[in-house]
């Protein structure tokens, strides 16, 4: 579990995230504003500090070795990149664009900034591509729109930046893609976090009441999406979390977050991991073909609650918070004599001492049943034996069998057979 670091000492501007391996100094890279443009905007042709309200337009690609390239320290500012790039040296130092109301050494800082927009710009080769705020200080209320951050240690990072808005933001090829820390009420839409060495979307600590819509988290080396300590009441919707080499989505001491209308497919770890979750919820989510199963809980307390989770084209499950594991298994345990498994086989595990249940709706192969002329039923394999569940409902019209199960074992629809093996 990742924890909040202590602030670093010293006279230089320093903010650190322990476990993420970076302390970034906020020395200033350089200054340079051109004269006022004829249409009212201020052209920018080199790295600079923005201390006055207004609209600033990049007229060329900017670059610097270290420090901060574009440093916004005023309310009511728009930085329009006009498609230009802000490029660092490729080291783990410096920040491409920083929005924070304070001097570089933090000896003087003012109230939180508001009404700041950064748009239409590429940022690459920095320790942090774009930062709203600095660690342990009041951050801005700002908007980031149409921004691509690539090959930075951290693509985009928000610290205490309550009420900020992100639209059409891409963060690729770094350590973590998009990182939020102690930030509330964020509205993020059309976010791509891909090909990062660690986490795609990292909600690091005390991120609350945010909405994250149409998020694509793919091909990251660890989690696609990570809900960490005291991250609460956020909503992630219409997300695609795919082909990450860790868990698709991980809840780690988080609380009451909702993931809905999402796809979690083809990740190397569990589709969803609880370590632990506390009343976090899945709703209308497809979770399939993940290397560690659909769901795994590493804690005997808490856990994810699920509603209408699709494990395949014919299999849907709901579960309560005491469930430890849900996974489709193939091949299933050998079925009793004169029976045939005609559905997916779902492995279910519950925590010791927890009265947890899983409601399953298994679609079965009606053509296979028609060939044998036999009826179907819900069976559960436990401790080496198959037992037919008497509380299941068969809908021959839709080709589904529904029922509630608990304990540990495998459930499947079988055709034929007696009540027990």
ZIQUISUL-V778685 format. One record per pair of residues at least 12 apart in sequence whose ideal C-beta (glycine too) atoms are under 10 Angstrom apart, sorted by the first residue. I is the first residue (numbers start at 1). J is the second residue. Records with the same first field share a line. If there is no record, write none. Layout:
BEGIN
I: J / J
END
This chain:
BEGIN
1: 19 / 228 / 229 / 250 / 252 / 253 / 275 / 276
2: 17 / 18 / 19 / 20 / 199 / 202 / 204 / 205 / 226 / 228 / 229 / 252 / 253
3: 17 / 18 / 19 / 204 / 205 / 228 / 229 / 253
4: 17 / 18 / 19 / 135 / 136 / 181 / 182 / 204 / 205 / 206 / 228 / 229 / 230
5: 17 / 18 / 19 / 20 / 23 / 135 / 136 / 205
6: 18 / 135 / 136
7: 134 / 135 / 136 / 137
8: 23 / 25 / 135 / 136
10: 23 / 25 / 105
11: 105 / 106 / 107
12: 24 / 25 / 26 / 27 / 104 / 105 / 106
13: 25 / 26 / 27 / 28 / 67 / 68 / 95 / 98 / 100 / 102 / 103 / 104 / 105 / 106 / 107 / 134 / 135 / 137
14: 26 / 105 / 106 / 134 / 135
15: 95 / 106 / 128 / 131 / 133 / 134 / 135 / 136 / 137 / 157 / 159 / 181
16: 135 / 136
17: 135 / 154 / 157 / 159 / 176 / 179 / 181 / 202 / 204 / 205
19: 198 / 204 / 228
20: 153 / 154 / 157 / 175 / 176 / 179 / 198 / 199 / 202 / 204
21: 92 / 153 / 175 / 198
22: 92 / 93 / 127 / 128 / 153 / 154 / 157 / 175 / 176
23: 92 / 93 / 127 / 135
24: 66 / 67 / 68 / 92 / 93 / 94 / 95 / 98 / 126 / 127 / 128 / 131 / 134 / 135 / 153 / 154 / 157
25: 66 / 67 / 68 / 93 / 94 / 95 / 104 / 105 / 127
26: 67 / 68 / 71 / 94 / 95 / 98 / 100 / 102 / 103 / 104 / 105 / 106 / 128 / 131 / 134
27: 66 / 67 / 68 / 93 / 94 / 95 / 104 / 105
28: 47 / 48 / 49 / 64 / 66 / 67 / 68 / 69 / 71 / 98 / 103 / 104 / 105
29: 46 / 47 / 48 / 49 / 62 / 63 / 64 / 65 / 66 / 67 / 68 / 69 / 70 / 71 / 86 / 88 / 94 / 95 / 96 / 126
30: 46 / 47 / 48 / 49 / 62 / 63 / 64 / 65 / 67 / 68 / 69
31: 46 / 47 / 48 / 49 / 71
32: 44 / 45 / 46 / 47 / 48 / 49 / 62
33: 45 / 46 / 48 / 49 / 50 / 52 / 56
34: 46 / 48 / 56 / 57 / 59 / 60
36: 54
37: 55 / 56 / 57 / 59
39: 55 / 57
40: 54 / 55 / 57
41: 54 / 55 / 56 / 57 / 59 / 78 / 80 / 82
42: 54 / 55 / 56 / 57 / 59
43: 56 / 57 / 58 / 59 / 60 / 82
44: 56 / 57 / 58 / 59 / 60 / 62 / 70 / 79 / 80 / 81 / 82 / 84
45: 57 / 58 / 59 / 60 / 61 / 62 / 84
46: 58 / 59 / 60 / 62 / 63 / 64 / 69 / 70
47: 62 / 63 / 64 / 67 / 68 / 69 / 70 / 71 / 86 / 96 / 97
48: 62 / 68 / 69 / 70 / 71 / 72
49: 68 / 70 / 71 / 72 / 73 / 74 / 98 / 103 / 104
50: 70 / 71 / 72 / 73 / 74 / 77 / 78 / 79 / 99 / 116
51: 71 / 72 / 73 / 74 / 77 / 101
52: 73 / 74 / 75 / 76 / 77
53: 74 / 75 / 76 / 77 / 78 / 115 / 116
54: 74 / 76 / 77 / 78
55: 76 / 77 / 78 / 79 / 80 / 117
56: 70 / 72 / 77 / 78 / 79 / 80 / 81 / 118
57: 78 / 79 / 80 / 81 / 82 / 84 / 120
58: 70 / 79 / 80 / 81 / 82 / 83 / 84 / 85 / 86 / 120 / 121
59: 82 / 84
60: 82 / 84 / 85
61: 81 / 83 / 84 / 85 / 86 / 87 / 121 / 122
62: 81 / 84 / 85 / 86 / 87 / 88 / 96 / 97 / 121 / 123
63: 85 / 86 / 87 / 88 / 89 / 96 / 125
64: 86 / 87 / 88 / 89 / 94 / 95 / 96 / 125 / 126
65: 88 / 89 / 90 / 91 / 93 / 94 / 125
66: 88 / 89 / 91 / 93 / 94 / 95 / 126 / 127
67: 88 / 93 / 94 / 95 / 98 / 104 / 126
68: 94 / 95 / 96 / 97 / 98 / 100 / 104 / 126 / 128 / 131
69: 86 / 87 / 88 / 94 / 95 / 96 / 97 / 98 / 123 / 126
70: 86 / 95 / 96 / 97 / 98 / 99 / 118 / 121 / 123 / 130
71: 95 / 97 / 98 / 99 / 100 / 102 / 103 / 104
72: 97 / 98 / 99 / 100 / 101 / 113 / 116 / 117 / 118 / 132 / 140 / 142
73: 98 / 99 / 100 / 101 / 102 / 103 / 104 / 109 / 110 / 113 / 116 / 140
74: 99 / 101 / 110 / 113 / 115 / 116
75: 101 / 110 / 111 / 112 / 113 / 114 / 115 / 116 / 140 / 141
76: 113 / 114 / 115 / 116 / 117
77: 99 / 113 / 115 / 116 / 117 / 118 / 140 / 142
78: 115 / 116 / 117 / 118 / 119 / 143
79: 97 / 99 / 116 / 117 / 118 / 119 / 120 / 121 / 142 / 144
80: 117 / 118 / 119 / 120 / 121 / 146
81: 97 / 118 / 119 / 120 / 121 / 122 / 123 / 146 / 147 / 148
82: 119 / 120 / 121
83: 120 / 121 / 122 / 146 / 148
84: 120 / 121 / 122
85: 121 / 122 / 123 / 124 / 125 / 148 / 150
86: 118 / 121 / 122 / 123 / 124 / 125 / 126 / 129 / 130 / 149
87: 122 / 123 / 124 / 125 / 126 / 151
88: 123 / 124 / 125 / 126 / 127 / 128 / 129 / 151 / 152 / 153
89: 125 / 126
90: 124 / 125 / 126 / 151 / 152
91: 125 / 126 / 127 / 153
92: 126 / 127 / 128 / 152 / 153 / 154 / 175
93: 126 / 127 / 128 / 153
94: 125 / 126 / 127 / 128 / 152 / 153
95: 123 / 126 / 127 / 128 / 129 / 130 / 131 / 134 / 152 / 154 / 157
96: 121 / 122 / 123 / 124 / 125 / 126 / 127 / 128 / 129 / 130 / 131 / 149 / 152 / 155 / 156
97: 118 / 121 / 123 / 126 / 128 / 129 / 130 / 131 / 132 / 144 / 147 / 149 / 156
98: 126 / 128 / 130 / 131 / 132 / 133 / 134 / 140 / 157
99: 113 / 116 / 117 / 118 / 130 / 131 / 132 / 133 / 134 / 139 / 140 / 141 / 142 / 143 / 144 / 158 / 161 / 164
100: 112 / 113 / 116 / 131 / 132 / 133 / 134 / 137 / 138 / 139 / 140 / 142 / 159 / 160 / 161
101: 113 / 114 / 116 / 133 / 137 / 138 / 139 / 140
102: 133 / 134 / 137 / 138
106: 134 / 136 / 137
109: 134 / 137 / 138
110: 138
111: 138 / 140
112: 133 / 137 / 138 / 139 / 140 / 141 / 142 / 160 / 161 / 162 / 163
113: 132 / 133 / 138 / 139 / 140 / 141 / 142 / 161
114: 140 / 141 / 142 / 163 / 164
115: 140 / 141 / 142 / 143
116: 132 / 140 / 141 / 142 / 143 / 144 / 161 / 164
117: 142 / 143 / 144 / 145 / 165
118: 130 / 132 / 142 / 143 / 144 / 145 / 146 / 147 / 156
119: 143 / 144 / 145 / 146 / 147 / 167 / 168
120: 145 / 146 / 147 / 148 / 168
121: 144 / 145 / 146 / 147 / 148 / 149
122: 146 / 147 / 148 / 149 / 150 / 170
123: 147 / 148 / 149 / 150 / 151 / 152 / 155 / 156 / 171
124: 148 / 149 / 150 / 151 / 152 / 155 / 172 / 173 / 174
125: 150 / 151 / 152 / 153
126: 149 / 151 / 152 / 153 / 154 / 155 / 174
127: 152 / 153 / 154 / 157 / 174 / 175
128: 149 / 152 / 153 / 154 / 155 / 156 / 157 / 174 / 176 / 179
129: 147 / 148 / 149 / 150 / 151 / 152 / 153 / 154 / 155 / 156 / 157 / 171 / 174 / 177
130: 142 / 144 / 147 / 149 / 152 / 154 / 155 / 156 / 157 / 158 / 166 / 169 / 171 / 178
131: 154 / 156 / 157 / 158 / 159 / 161 / 179
132: 144 / 156 / 157 / 158 / 159 / 160 / 161 / 162 / 164 / 166 / 180 / 183 / 186
133: 157 / 158 / 159 / 160 / 161 / 162 / 164 / 181 / 182 / 183
134: 157 / 159 / 160
135: 157 / 159 / 160 / 181 / 182
136: 159 / 160 / 181 / 182
137: 159 / 160
138: 159 / 160 / 161 / 162
139: 157 / 158 / 159 / 160 / 161 / 162 / 163 / 164 / 181 / 182 / 183
140: 158 / 159 / 160 / 161 / 162 / 163 / 164
141: 161 / 162 / 163 / 164 / 165 / 185
142: 158 / 161 / 163 / 164 / 165 / 166
143: 163 / 164 / 165 / 166 / 167 / 187
144: 156 / 158 / 161 / 164 / 165 / 166 / 167 / 168 / 169 / 178 / 188
145: 165 / 166 / 167 / 168 / 169 / 189 / 190
146: 167 / 168 / 169 / 170 / 190
147: 166 / 167 / 168 / 169 / 170 / 171
148: 168 / 169 / 170 / 171 / 172 / 192
149: 169 / 170 / 171 / 172 / 173 / 174 / 177 / 178 / 193
150: 170 / 171 / 172 / 173 / 174 / 177 / 194 / 195
151: 172 / 173 / 174 / 195
152: 171 / 172 / 173 / 174 / 175 / 176 / 177 / 196
153: 174 / 175 / 176 / 196 / 197 / 198
154: 171 / 174 / 175 / 176 / 177 / 178 / 179 / 196 / 198 / 202
155: 169 / 170 / 171 / 172 / 173 / 174 / 175 / 176 / 177 / 178 / 179 / 192 / 193 / 196 / 200
156: 169 / 170 / 171 / 174 / 176 / 177 / 178 / 179 / 180 / 188 / 191 / 193
157: 171 / 176 / 177 / 178 / 179 / 180 / 181 / 183 / 202 / 204
158: 178 / 179 / 180 / 181 / 182 / 183 / 186 / 188 / 204 / 207 / 210
159: 179 / 180 / 181 / 182 / 183 / 204
160: 180 / 181 / 182 / 183 / 184 / 206
161: 180 / 181 / 182 / 183 / 184 / 185 / 186
162: 182 / 183 / 184 / 185 / 186 / 208 / 209 / 210
163: 183 / 184 / 185 / 186 / 187 / 209
164: 180 / 183 / 184 / 185 / 186 / 187 / 188 / 210
165: 185 / 186 / 187 / 188 / 189
166: 178 / 180 / 186 / 187 / 188 / 189 / 190 / 191 / 210 / 212
167: 187 / 188 / 189 / 190 / 191 / 213
168: 189 / 190 / 191 / 192 / 214
169: 188 / 189 / 190 / 191 / 192 / 193
170: 190 / 191 / 192 / 193 / 194 / 216
171: 191 / 192 / 193 / 194 / 195 / 196 / 200 / 201
172: 192 / 193 / 194 / 195 / 196 / 200 / 218 / 219 / 220
173: 194 / 195 / 196 / 197
174: 193 / 195 / 196 / 197 / 198 / 220
175: 196 / 197 / 198 / 199 / 202 / 220 / 221 / 222
176: 193 / 196 / 197 / 198 / 199 / 200 / 201 / 202 / 204 / 220 / 222 / 223 / 226
177: 191 / 192 / 193 / 194 / 195 / 196 / 197 / 198 / 199 / 200 / 201 / 202 / 217 / 220 / 224
178: 191 / 192 / 193 / 196 / 199 / 200 / 201 / 202 / 203 / 212 / 215 / 217 / 225
179: 193 / 198 / 199 / 201 / 202 / 203 / 204 / 207 / 226
180: 201 / 202 / 203 / 204 / 205 / 206 / 207 / 208 / 210 / 212 / 228 / 231 / 234
181: 202 / 203 / 204 / 205 / 206 / 207 / 228
182: 204 / 205 / 206 / 207 / 208 / 230 / 231
183: 203 / 204 / 205 / 206 / 207 / 208 / 209 / 210
184: 206 / 207 / 208 / 209 / 210 / 232 / 233 / 234
185: 207 / 208 / 209 / 210 / 211
186: 203 / 207 / 208 / 209 / 210 / 211 / 212 / 234
187: 210 / 211 / 212 / 213
188: 201 / 210 / 211 / 212 / 213 / 214 / 215 / 234 / 236
189: 211 / 212 / 213 / 214 / 215 / 237 / 238
190: 213 / 214 / 215 / 216 / 238
191: 212 / 213 / 214 / 215 / 216 / 217 / 236 / 239
192: 214 / 215 / 216 / 217 / 218 / 240
193: 215 / 216 / 217 / 218 / 219 / 220 / 224 / 225 / 241 / 244
194: 216 / 217 / 218 / 219 / 220 / 224 / 242 / 243 / 244
195: 218 / 219 / 220 / 221
196: 217 / 218 / 219 / 220 / 221 / 222 / 224 / 244
197: 220 / 221 / 222
198: 220 / 221 / 222 / 223 / 226 / 246
199: 217 / 220 / 221 / 222 / 223 / 224 / 225 / 226 / 228 / 244 / 246 / 250
200: 215 / 216 / 217 / 218 / 219 / 220 / 221 / 222 / 223 / 224 / 225 / 226 / 241 / 244 / 246 / 248
201: 215 / 216 / 217 / 220 / 223 / 224 / 225 / 226 / 227 / 236 / 239 / 241 / 249
202: 220 / 222 / 223 / 225 / 226 / 227 / 228 / 231 / 250
203: 225 / 226 / 227 / 228 / 229 / 230 / 231 / 232 / 234 / 236 / 252 / 254 / 257
204: 226 / 227 / 228 / 229 / 230 / 231
205: 228 / 229 / 230 / 231 / 253
206: 228 / 229 / 230 / 231 / 232
207: 227 / 228 / 229 / 230 / 231 / 232 / 233 / 234 / 254 / 257
208: 230 / 231 / 232 / 233 / 234 / 255 / 256 / 257
209: 232 / 233 / 234 / 235
210: 231 / 232 / 233 / 234 / 235 / 236 / 257
211: 234 / 235 / 236 / 237 / 258
212: 225 / 234 / 235 / 236 / 237 / 238 / 239 / 257 / 259
213: 235 / 236 / 237 / 238 / 239 / 261
214: 237 / 238 / 239 / 240
215: 236 / 237 / 238 / 239 / 240 / 241 / 262
216: 238 / 239 / 240 / 241 / 242 / 263
217: 236 / 239 / 240 / 241 / 242 / 243 / 244 / 248 / 249 / 264 / 267
218: 240 / 241 / 242 / 243 / 244 / 265 / 266 / 267
219: 242 / 243 / 244 / 245
220: 241 / 243 / 244 / 245 / 246 / 248 / 267
221: 244 / 245 / 246 / 268
222: 244 / 245 / 246 / 247 / 250 / 268 / 269
223: 241 / 244 / 245 / 246 / 247 / 248 / 249 / 250 / 252 / 267 / 269 / 273
224: 239 / 240 / 241 / 242 / 243 / 244 / 245 / 246 / 247 / 248 / 249 / 250 / 264 / 267 / 269 / 271
225: 239 / 241 / 244 / 247 / 248 / 249 / 250 / 251 / 257 / 259 / 262 / 264 / 272
226: 246 / 247 / 249 / 250 / 251 / 252 / 254 / 273 / 275
227: 249 / 250 / 251 / 252 / 253 / 254 / 255 / 257 / 259 / 274 / 275 / 277 / 280
228: 250 / 251 / 252 / 253 / 254 / 275
229: 252 / 253 / 254 / 255
230: 253 / 254 / 255 / 278
231: 251 / 252 / 253 / 254 / 255 / 256 / 257 / 280
232: 254 / 255 / 256 / 257 / 278 / 279 / 280
233: 254 / 255 / 256 / 257 / 258
234: 254 / 255 / 256 / 257 / 258 / 259 / 280
235: 257 / 258 / 259 / 260 / 281 / 283
236: 249 / 257 / 258 / 259 / 260 / 261 / 262 / 285
237: 258 / 259 / 260 / 261 / 262 / 283 / 284 / 285
238: 260 / 261 / 262 / 263
239: 259 / 260 / 261 / 262 / 263 / 264 / 285
240: 262 / 263 / 264 / 265 / 286
241: 259 / 262 / 263 / 264 / 265 / 266 / 267 / 271 / 272 / 285 / 287 / 290
242: 263 / 264 / 265 / 266 / 267 / 289 / 290
243: 265 / 266 / 267 / 268
244: 264 / 266 / 267 / 268 / 269 / 290
245: 267 / 268 / 269 / 291
246: 267 / 268 / 269 / 270 / 273 / 291 / 292
247: 264 / 267 / 268 / 269 / 270 / 271 / 272 / 273 / 274 / 275 / 290 / 291 / 292 / 295 / 296
248: 262 / 263 / 264 / 265 / 266 / 267 / 268 / 269 / 270 / 271 / 272 / 273 / 285 / 287 / 290 / 291 / 292 / 294
249: 262 / 264 / 267 / 269 / 270 / 271 / 272 / 273 / 274 / 277 / 280 / 282 / 285 / 287 / 295 / 304
250: 269 / 270 / 272 / 273 / 274 / 275 / 277 / 296 / 298
251: 272 / 273 / 274 / 275 / 276 / 277 / 278 / 279 / 280 / 281 / 297 / 299 / 302 / 303 / 304
252: 273 / 274 / 275 / 276 / 277 / 298 / 299
253: 274 / 275 / 276 / 277 / 278 / 299 / 302
254: 274 / 275 / 276 / 277 / 278 / 279 / 280 / 302 / 304
255: 277 / 278 / 279 / 280 / 302
256: 277 / 278 / 279 / 280 / 281 / 305
257: 277 / 278 / 279 / 280 / 281 / 282 / 304
258: 279 / 280 / 281 / 282 / 283 / 305 / 307
259: 272 / 280 / 281 / 282 / 283 / 284 / 285 / 287 / 304 / 306
260: 281 / 282 / 283 / 284 / 285 / 307 / 308
261: 283 / 284 / 285 / 286
262: 282 / 283 / 284 / 285 / 286 / 287
263: 285 / 286 / 287 / 288 / 310
264: 282 / 285 / 286 / 287 / 288 / 289 / 290 / 294 / 295 / 309
265: 286 / 287 / 288 / 289 / 290
266: 288 / 289 / 290 / 291
267: 287 / 289 / 290 / 291 / 292
268: 290 / 291 / 292
269: 290 / 291 / 292 / 293 / 296
270: 287 / 290 / 291 / 292 / 293 / 294 / 295 / 296 / 297 / 298 / 325 / 326 / 327
271: 285 / 286 / 287 / 288 / 289 / 290 / 291 / 292 / 293 / 294 / 295 / 296 / 309 / 311 / 326 / 327
272: 285 / 287 / 290 / 292 / 293 / 294 / 295 / 296 / 297 / 304 / 306 / 309 / 326
273: 290 / 292 / 293 / 295 / 296 / 297 / 298 / 304
274: 295 / 296 / 297 / 298 / 299 / 301 / 302 / 303 / 304 / 321 / 323 / 324
275: 296 / 297 / 298 / 299 / 302
276: 297 / 298 / 299 / 300 / 301 / 302 / 303 / 304 / 321
277: 295 / 297 / 299 / 301 / 302 / 303 / 304 / 305 / 321
278: 299 / 301 / 302 / 303 / 304 / 321
279: 302 / 303 / 304 / 305 / 321
280: 302 / 303 / 304 / 305 / 306 / 321
281: 304 / 305 / 306 / 307 / 321
282: 294 / 295 / 304 / 305 / 306 / 307 / 308 / 309 / 318 / 319
283: 305 / 306 / 307 / 308 / 309 / 318
284: 306 / 307 / 308 / 309 / 310 / 316
285: 306 / 307 / 308 / 309 / 310
286: 308 / 309 / 310 / 311 / 312 / 313 / 316
287: 306 / 309 / 310 / 311 / 312 / 317 / 326 / 327 / 328
288: 309 / 310 / 311 / 312 / 313 / 315 / 328 / 344
289: 311 / 312 / 328
290: 311 / 327 / 328
292: 325 / 327
293: 311 / 325 / 326 / 327 / 328 / 329 / 346 / 347 / 349
294: 306 / 309 / 310 / 311 / 312 / 315 / 317 / 319 / 325 / 326 / 327 / 328 / 346 / 347
295: 309 / 311 / 317 / 319 / 323 / 324 / 325 / 326 / 327 / 348 / 349 / 358
296: 323 / 324 / 325 / 326 / 327 / 349
297: 321 / 322 / 323 / 324 / 325 / 326 / 349 / 350 / 351 / 356
298: 324
299: 324 / 351
300: 322 / 324 / 351 / 352 / 353 / 354
301: 321 / 322 / 351 / 354
302: 321 / 322 / 351
303: 319 / 320 / 321 / 322 / 323 / 324 / 350 / 351 / 354 / 356
304: 319 / 320 / 321 / 323 / 326
305: 318 / 319 / 320 / 321 / 322 / 323
306: 318 / 319 / 320 / 321 / 323 / 326 / 358 / 359
307: 319 / 359
308: 359 / 361
309: 326 / 358
310: 361
311: 326 / 327 / 328 / 344 / 346 / 360 / 362
312: 328 / 343 / 344 / 346 / 362 / 363
313: 344 / 363
314: 343 / 344 / 361 / 362 / 363 / 364 / 365 / 399 / 400 / 413
315: 328 / 343 / 344 / 345 / 346 / 360 / 361 / 362 / 363 / 400 / 411 / 412 / 413
316: 359 / 360 / 361 / 362 / 363 / 400 / 402
317: 346 / 348 / 358 / 359 / 360 / 361 / 362 / 405 / 411
318: 357 / 358 / 359 / 360 / 361 / 404
319: 348 / 350 / 356 / 357 / 358 / 359 / 360 / 405 / 406
320: 350 / 354 / 355 / 356 / 357 / 358 / 359 / 406
321: 351 / 354 / 356
322: 350 / 351 / 352 / 353 / 354 / 355 / 356 / 357 / 358 / 406
323: 348 / 349 / 350 / 351 / 354 / 356 / 357 / 358 / 406
324: 348 / 349 / 350 / 351 / 352 / 354 / 356 / 408
325: 347 / 348 / 349 / 350 / 351 / 408
326: 346 / 347 / 348 / 349 / 358 / 360
327: 345 / 346 / 347 / 348 / 349 / 410
328: 344 / 345 / 346 / 347 / 410
329: 344 / 345 / 346 / 347 / 381 / 410 / 412
330: 344 / 345
331: 345
332: 344 / 345 / 346 / 347 / 379 / 381 / 386 / 410 / 411 / 412 / 414
333: 345 / 347 / 381 / 382 / 384 / 385 / 386 / 409 / 410 / 412
334: 381 / 386 / 421
335: 379 / 381 / 386 / 412 / 414 / 415 / 416 / 417 / 421
336: 379 / 381 / 385 / 386 / 387 / 388 / 414 / 416 / 417 / 418 / 420 / 421
337: 416 / 417 / 418 / 421
338: 372 / 374 / 414 / 415 / 416 / 417 / 418
339: 372 / 374 / 376 / 377 / 379 / 386 / 388 / 412 / 414 / 415 / 416 / 417 / 418 / 421
340: 364 / 365 / 368 / 369 / 371 / 372 / 374 / 376 / 413 / 414 / 415 / 416 / 417
341: 364 / 365 / 368 / 379 / 381 / 386 / 410 / 412 / 413 / 414 / 415
342: 362 / 363 / 364 / 365 / 366 / 367 / 368 / 369 / 372 / 374 / 376 / 399 / 401 / 412 / 413 / 414 / 415 / 416
343: 360 / 361 / 362 / 363 / 364 / 365 / 368 / 376 / 378 / 379 / 399 / 400 / 401 / 411 / 412 / 413 / 414 / 415
344: 360 / 362 / 363 / 364 / 411 / 412 / 413
345: 362 / 379 / 381 / 410 / 411 / 412 / 413 / 414
346: 358 / 360 / 362 / 380 / 405 / 409 / 410 / 411 / 412
347: 381 / 408 / 409 / 410 / 411 / 412
348: 360 / 380 / 382 / 405 / 406 / 407 / 408 / 409 / 410 / 411
349: 407 / 408 / 409
350: 405 / 406 / 407 / 408 / 409
351: 408
352: 408
354: 406
355: 406
356: 406 / 407
357: 404 / 405 / 406 / 407
358: 403 / 404 / 405 / 406 / 407 / 411
359: 402 / 403 / 404 / 405
360: 378 / 380 / 389 / 392 / 400 / 401 / 402 / 403 / 404 / 405 / 411 / 412 / 413
361: 393 / 395 / 398 / 400 / 401 / 402 / 403
362: 376 / 378 / 392 / 399 / 400 / 401 / 402 / 403 / 411 / 412 / 413
363: 395 / 398 / 399 / 400 / 401 / 413
364: 376 / 378 / 394 / 396 / 398 / 399 / 400 / 401 / 412 / 413 / 414 / 415
365: 399 / 413 / 415
366: 396 / 397 / 398 / 399 / 400 / 415
367: 399
368: 415
369: 396 / 399 / 413 / 415 / 416
370: 415
371: 415
372: 415 / 416
373: 415 / 416
374: 414 / 415 / 416 / 417
375: 394 / 396 / 414 / 415 / 416 / 417
376: 392 / 394 / 396 / 399 / 400 / 401 / 413 / 414 / 415 / 416 / 417
377: 389 / 390 / 392 / 394 / 401 / 403 / 413 / 414 / 415 / 416 / 417 / 419
378: 390 / 391 / 392 / 393 / 394 / 401 / 402 / 403 / 404 / 405 / 411 / 412 / 413 / 414
379: 392 / 401 / 403 / 405 / 409 / 410 / 411 / 412 / 413 / 414 / 417 / 419 / 420 / 421
380: 392 / 403 / 405 / 406 / 407 / 408 / 409 / 410 / 411 / 412
381: 408 / 409 / 410 / 411 / 412 / 414 / 421
382: 405 / 407 / 408 / 409 / 410 / 411
383: 407 / 408 / 409
384: 409 / 421
385: 409 / 420 / 421
386: 409 / 410 / 412 / 414 / 417 / 420 / 421
387: 409 / 419 / 420 / 421
388: 414 / 417 / 418 / 419 / 420 / 421
389: 401 / 403 / 404 / 405 / 411
390: 403 / 419
391: 403 / 404 / 405
392: 404 / 405 / 411 / 413
394: 413
399: 413
400: 413
401: 413 / 414
END
